[in-house]
């Protein structure tokens, strides 16, 4: 304890703890938003623009089937 008091580190610790909180929050928020696929809708729109009508119909049919399966699962609960 005497080392902290004589080195000035003891006075700096509360200030460091106060500064660590906002910095940690900034890094956590960046990590949360960075990992969720920002920019992905733009890529999906570009790739869908190059899809043929048959491919789009197949994708629609798959999605409709998935919606039906999920609706049946929700009705069973």
C-alpha positions in Angstrom: 0.0 0.0 0.0 2.9 2.4 0.7 4.2 1.7 -2.8 0.9 3.0 -4.4 0.8 6.1 -2.2 4.4 7.0 -2.9 4.4 6.4 -6.7 1.3 8.4 -7.4 -0.3 5.3 -8.9 -2.8 5.3 -6.1 -4.1 8.7 -7.1 -4.3 7.7 -10.8 -6.2 4.4 -10.3 -9.7 6.0 -9.8 -9.2 8.1 -12.9 -8.1 5.1 -14.9 -11.1 3.1 -13.8 -13.4 6.0 -14.9 -11.7 6.1 -18.3 -11.8 2.4 -18.9 -15.6 2.1 -18.8 -16.4 4.3 -21.8 -13.5 2.9 -23.8 -14.6 -0.6 -23.1 -18.1 0.3 -24.1 -16.9 1.7 -27.5 -15.0 -1.4 -28.3 -17.8 -3.7 -27.2 -20.3 -1.8 -29.4 -18.0 -2.0 -32.4 -17.6 -5.7 -31.9 -21.4 -6.2 -31.6 -22.2 -4.2 -34.7 -19.2 -5.4 -36.7 -20.1 -9.1 -36.4 -23.6 -8.9 -37.6 -23.1 -8.6 -41.3 -23.2 -4.9 -42.0 -23.3 -4.4 -45.7 -24.8 -7.8 -46.4 -28.1 -6.6 -47.7 -26.3 -4.7 -50.4 -24.5 -7.8 -51.5 -27.7 -9.7 -51.5 -29.4 -7.1 -53.7 -26.5 -7.2 -56.1 -26.4 -10.9 -56.3 -30.2 -11.1 -56.8 -30.0 -8.6 -59.6 -28.0 -11.2 -61.6 -30.3 -14.1 -60.8 -32.6 -15.5 -63.5 -36.3 -15.6 -63.1 -36.2 -19.4 -62.6 -33.6 -19.1 -59.8 -35.8 -16.4 -58.1 -38.9 -18.7 -58.4 -36.9 -21.6 -56.9 -35.7 -19.4 -54.0 -39.3 -18.1 -53.4 -40.6 -21.7 -53.3 -37.9 -22.7 -50.8 -38.8 -19.7 -48.6 -42.5 -20.4 -48.8 -41.8 -24.0 -47.7 -39.7 -22.8 -44.8 -42.4 -20.4 -43.8 -45.0 -23.2 -43.8 -42.7 -25.4 -41.7 -42.1 -22.7 -39.2 -45.9 -21.9 -39.0 -46.6 -25.6 -38.4 -44.0 -25.7 -35.6 -45.4 -22.6 -34.0 -48.9 -24.0 -34.1 -47.8 -27.2 -32.3 -46.4 -25.2 -29.4 
